[in-house]
Amino acid sequence: MSASFKDYHFQPFINDAIKDLGFENPTPIQSKVIPTIKHGKSVIGKSATGSGKTHAFLLPLLDQLDPKNEKTQIVITTPSRELAYQIYDNVKQLVRFSPETIHIANYVGGTDKERQIEKLEREQPQIVIGTPGRILDLTKGNHLDINTANKLVIDEADMTLDLGFLDVVDKIAAGMSKDLQMMVFSATIPPKLKPFLKKYMKNPVLNDIPTASVINQDVDNWLISTKGQDKNSLIYKLLTMGNPYLVLIFANTRERVDEIQEYLQVQGLKVAKIHGGMQPRVRKRVMKQIQNLDYQFVVASDLAARGIDIEGISQVINDDMPSDPEYFVHRVGRTGRNGMEGTAITLYGPDEEDKVSELEKMGIKFKPKEIKNDEIVDSYDRKRRANYRGHHDKLDGSTLGMINKKKKNVKPGYKKKIKRAIKMKDEKKHKIELRNQIRSKKKQKKRSSQRYR
């Protein structure tokens, strides 16, 4: 594994960009992927948000790009507009140190298509970034010429599949150069994705970075039970305790995003929201305001989670457990980046125990917390009841049967009844043992007296 970016012998302008970003050493995914891409091999990068995967493909691709060749050389697809804008900004940051002009274009739905066509008539971009639908639309109209490009990046492939864009990406790939080098990045590799990968990738190099290594050590991962509490007021308390720099609150649905934002605004907080149901121009405007730090609090859906990349997010709050456990990594990956500390707070209800356990099986460790006297303090292990129940294994079968029978019809005070029943059982057992001891002593005394007659 390489210890320094200098080992890759990038062009000077790329090294200048790396220095400007403040990157010191490559992340695990960068160490594995960069050499493979530089050697022209197809890659499957299984890694999640916060792992540095965007620069893992951008750095070697820009290093190999020929500025003198004015035709399209690289195509990058993303499932969301926000992610396309993010990668577009990343590329602009990297190429601004280039001594020669590199033409980049970002094509997403909801933007001015006619204006894009007019510009394409004058020049073709060397790097194409965008959502699959708009890219395919421009190629089918013979405006965008991608048959000269031999490098295709499919970012967030699992999300591309979930949103039904894989067929569109398939058509894009079919219109590109035959000697295609494909780079696929995904948090997971679902079975439905594999036929597509086999179609275009011959002996790809699989780089699998375990989820556990992606949950940054600089992130405090807290778990708070919502049992018996109003979730909205709990979120408000968390936001107003201390002085967080920038907080992202993630919810599972658009409706819930709207609800949280409205509640917090009524409480007097300035809160932005981002989800897929908003008009593209509104989403774009709000994203720019968020990046300008006009808002301290942002409520977002999981779709938008993959497009938000803001420096200095100090806290992430999960309104509830995400519908897909992999989304948890994407959410938490928004904080604790570039050596900065962060806190991820996950709220969970009594019916979400299985989801918490599923995340723990993935290697994610939680610290149980609760709010007491307007302070966040350590709480008990939520598994303590299970551990206590383990004590019953030492009891005999009839006592266990009695406990189980009592539990079937739970009524107020049932715990006291069970304790009383166990106590009575133990007292009865002790009396029997005492009686047996007395009988045994009497028998011994009788035998010894008969022996001396």
Residue pairs with C-beta under 8 A, 6 or more apart in sequence:
1 28
1 31
1 32
2 8
2 26
2 31
2 34
2 35
3 25
4 25
4 26
5 15
5 18
5 23
5 25
5 26
5 59
6 15
8 34
8 35
8 38
8 59
8 60
8 63
10 18
10 59
10 63
11 63
13 95
13 97
13 98
13 99
14 59
14 62
14 63
14 94
14 97
16 97
17 93
17 94
17 95
17 96
17 97
18 59
20 93
20 97
21 55
21 93
22 338
23 55
26 34
26 52
27 51
27 52
27 56
28 51
28 209
28 213
29 45
29 47
29 51
29 52
29 53
29 56
29 207
29 209
30 52
30 53
30 55
30 56
30 59
32 45
32 207
32 209
33 43
33 45
33 53
33 56
33 57
33 60
33 183
33 207
34 56
34 59
34 60
36 43
36 205
36 207
37 43
37 56
37 57
37 60
37 61
37 181
37 183
38 60
38 63
38 64
40 181
41 181
41 203
41 204
41 205
42 180
42 181
42 182
42 183
42 200
42 201
42 202
42 203
42 204
42 205
43 57
43 182
43 183
43 184
43 204
43 205
43 207
44 184
44 185
44 186
44 189
44 197
44 201
44 204
44 205
44 206
44 207
45 53
45 56
45 57
45 183
45 184
45 185
45 186
45 207
45 209
46 186
46 187
46 188
46 189
46 206
46 207
46 208
46 209
47 53
47 185
47 187
47 207
47 208
47 209
47 214
48 187
48 209
48 211
48 214
48 326
48 329
48 330
48 333
49 187
49 214
49 305
49 306
49 329
49 330
49 333
49 334
50 214
50 216
50 329
50 332
50 333
50 334
50 336
50 337
51 209
51 214
51 333
53 155
53 185
54 86
54 87
54 90
54 155
55 90
56 185
57 76
57 153
57 183
57 185
58 87
58 90
58 91
58 94
59 94
61 74
61 151
61 153
62 91
62 94
62 95
62 102
65 73
65 74
65 102
65 126
65 127
66 73
67 98
67 100
67 101
67 102
67 126
68 100
69 126
70 103
70 123
70 124
70 126
71 124
71 126
71 145
71 148
71 149
72 124
72 125
72 126
72 127
72 128
72 144
72 145
72 146
72 148
72 149
73 126
73 127
73 148
73 149
73 150
73 151
74 126
74 127
74 128
74 149
74 151
74 152
74 153
75 128
75 135
75 146
75 149
75 151
75 152
75 153
75 172
75 176
76 87
76 127
76 128
76 129
76 130
76 152
76 153
76 155
77 130
77 131
77 132
77 135
77 152
77 153
77 154
77 155
77 160
77 165
77 169
77 172
78 84
78 87
78 129
78 130
78 131
78 155
78 156
78 160
79 131
79 132
79 155
79 156
79 159
79 160
79 162
79 163
79 165
79 306
80 131
80 156
80 159
80 276
80 303
80 304
80 306
80 307
81 108
81 109
81 110
81 131
81 280
81 283
81 284
81 307
82 274
82 283
82 287
82 304
82 306
82 307
82 308
83 155
83 156
83 306
83 307
84 106
84 107
84 108
84 129
84 130
84 131
84 307
85 106
85 108
85 284
85 287
85 307
86 307
86 308
86 309
87 129
87 155
88 104
88 106
88 129
91 104
91 127
91 129
92 104
95 102
95 104
102 126
102 127
103 123
103 124
103 125
103 126
103 127
104 125
104 126
104 127
104 129
105 116
105 119
105 125
105 127
105 128
105 129
105 130
106 129
106 130
107 116
107 128
107 129
107 130
107 131
107 134
107 135
107 138
107 144
108 130
108 131
108 134
108 280
109 131
109 133
109 134
109 280
110 279
110 280
110 281
110 284
111 134
111 280
113 134
113 137
113 138
116 138
116 143
117 138
117 141
117 143
120 138
120 143
120 144
121 143
124 144
124 145
128 135
128 144
128 146
128 149
131 165
132 160
132 165
132 168
132 169
132 172
133 165
133 168
135 144
135 146
135 172
136 168
136 171
136 172
138 144
139 145
139 146
139 172
139 175
146 172
146 175
146 176
147 175
147 176
147 177
148 177
149 176
149 177
150 176
150 177
150 179
150 180
150 181
151 180
151 181
151 183
152 172
152 173
152 176
152 180
152 181
152 182
152 183
153 182
153 183
153 184
153 185
154 160
154 169
154 182
154 183
154 184
154 185
155 185
156 185
156 186
156 187
156 306
157 166
157 184
157 185
157 186
157 189
157 193
158 186
158 187
158 188
158 189
158 190
158 193
158 326
159 303
159 306
160 166
160 169
161 190
161 192
161 193
166 192
166 193
166 196
169 196
170 196
170 199
173 180
173 182
173 200
180 200
182 200
182 201
182 204
184 197
184 201
184 204
186 193
187 326
187 329
187 330
188 326
189 197
197 204
210 363
211 326
211 329
211 362
211 363
211 364
212 362
212 363
212 364
214 329
214 333
215 221
215 329
215 332
215 363
215 364
216 333
216 336
216 337
216 342
218 336
218 339
218 340
218 341
218 342
219 332
219 335
219 336
219 341
219 342
219 343
219 344
220 341
220 342
220 343
220 344
220 367
221 332
221 344
221 346
221 364
221 365
221 366
221 367
222 343
222 344
222 345
222 346
222 366
222 367
222 368
222 369
222 376
223 346
223 348
223 356
223 366
223 367
223 368
223 369
223 382
224 234
224 345
224 346
224 347
224 348
224 368
224 369
224 370
224 371
224 379
225 347
225 348
225 349
225 350
225 370
225 379
225 382
226 234
226 347
226 348
226 349
227 349
227 350
231 319
231 320
231 347
232 259
232 260
232 263
232 264
234 347
234 371
235 249
235 260
235 263
235 264
235 317
235 319
235 347
236 263
236 264
236 267
236 269
237 371
237 374
238 317
238 345
238 371
238 376
239 247
239 264
239 269
239 297
239 317
240 269
241 371
241 374
241 375
241 376
244 296
244 314
244 315
245 296
245 312
245 313
245 314
245 315
246 293
246 296
246 297
246 298
246 310
246 312
246 313
246 314
246 315
247 296
247 297
247 298
247 313
247 314
247 315
247 316
247 317
248 298
248 299
248 300
248 305
248 308
248 313
248 315
248 316
248 317
248 331
248 334
248 335
249 260
249 297
249 298
249 299
249 300
249 316
249 317
249 319
250 299
250 300
250 301
250 302
250 305
250 316
250 317
250 318
250 319
250 322
250 331
251 257
251 260
251 299
251 300
251 301
251 319
251 320
252 301
252 302
252 319
252 320
252 322
252 323
253 301
254 275
254 276
254 277
254 301
256 319
257 273
257 274
257 275
257 299
257 300
257 301
258 273
258 275
260 271
260 273
260 299
260 319
261 271
261 272
261 273
261 299
264 271
264 297
264 299
265 271
269 296
269 297
270 295
270 296
270 297
271 295
271 297
271 298
271 299
272 286
272 289
272 290
272 294
272 295
272 297
272 298
272 299
273 286
273 298
273 299
273 300
274 283
274 286
274 287
274 290
274 298
274 299
274 300
274 301
274 304
274 308
275 300
275 301
275 303
275 304
276 301
276 303
276 304
278 286
283 304
287 307
287 308
289 295
290 298
290 308
290 310
291 310
293 310
298 308
300 308
302 322
302 323
302 324
302 327
302 330
302 331
305 327
305 330
305 331
305 334
306 330
308 334
309 334
310 334
311 337
311 338
312 340
313 334
313 335
313 337
313 342
314 335
314 340
314 341
314 342
314 343
315 335
315 342
315 343
315 344
315 345
316 331
316 332
316 334
316 335
316 342
316 343
316 344
316 345
317 344
317 345
317 346
317 347
318 328
318 331
318 344
318 345
318 346
318 347
319 347
320 347
320 348
320 349
320 352
321 328
321 346
321 348
321 352
321 355
321 356
321 359
322 328
322 331
325 355
325 358
325 359
325 362
328 346
328 359
328 364
329 364
331 344
332 344
335 342
335 343
335 344
336 342
336 344
345 369
346 356
346 366
348 355
348 356
353 382
356 366
356 382
359 366
360 366
367 378
368 378
368 379
368 380
368 381
368 382
369 376
369 377
369 378
369 379
370 376
370 377
370 379
371 377
381 387
392 399
392 400
392 403
395 403
395 422
398 425
399 421
399 422
399 425
402 421
402 425
403 418
403 421
403 422
406 414
406 417
406 418
406 421
407 414
407 418
